[in-house]
């Protein structure tokens, strides 16, 4: 996946999309995962989970997921680096 920070309605957001530099097979798997993630996030509403804001289809027909931006890196980064997690609690 490819992620980047953008701005929408005056606030920072995270944009997640398929990495088009990967092989066709990898891109297909990424599209499936991203579509499943969008379907799951669209049903979630919890103060401890980043808010799903929407998605769009790019001109080349790829999907891009838009979520609230959270400082501090990914959940995986926090779980792998316990010392960072301890500072947050």
N, C-alpha and C positions, 0 to 999 in steps of 0.2 A: 504494500500500500504506500501511497504517497500522502503526506500530511503537510499542511502549511497553515499559517495564521493569516486570517483575512479580517475584514471589517464589514459588518452588516448593521444597518440602522444605528450607526455610531458606536457600536461596541465590538470588541474583538471576538472572533469566532474561529473554530477549528474546521478546516476543510479537509476531508478525507476522500481520496479518489484512487482509482486503479493506476498503478505505475506502468505507464505505456512503454517504458524501456525494457520491460520483461518480455519473455517469450509469450507467444499466443496462448499456450496452455496455462501458463502462470496467470496471465491476464484473465482468462476465463474463470479460473479458480477464485481470483481476487474479486471479480464481479459477483460471483455467487455468494462469497462471504460478506461482501459489503451490502448486497441486497438483503441477506438474512439479518445483518446487524441493523440496518435501517428498519426492517419490519419489527424487530425486537424493541429497539429504542423508541419507536413511535408509540408503543404501548406502555412505556415506563414513565412514572412521575414520582420522583423521590428526591428530597433535598440533598442527599449524599451522592447522587448520580448526575453527571453533566446532562444538561437539558438538550434534547433533540430539537432542533429548530426547523429542519426541513431537508430537502434534497433537490437537486436539479440534474437535468440531463444535458451533458455538454454537446457542442456542435458535432463531435464525432461519435455521439450516441453512448458515451460512457456516463456512469452515475457518479455524483459527488454528494457526500453526506455533510451536512452543516450542523455542528453542535456548539454549545456554549464552550468558550475557551477557559481552561483551568490552568493556573500557574503551577509549576512544580514538576512537569514532565508527565509521563504516562503512568498508569496504574502499575504496569509491569516494572517500570523503573523504581517506583516506590516500594514494591514488594521485594525486589531484588536487593535493595539498599536499605536495610533495616535502620541504619543510623539516620537516614533522611526521614523515614517514617516516624521514628521516635521523637524527632524535633517537632513534628507536626501535631503530636498528641499531647 
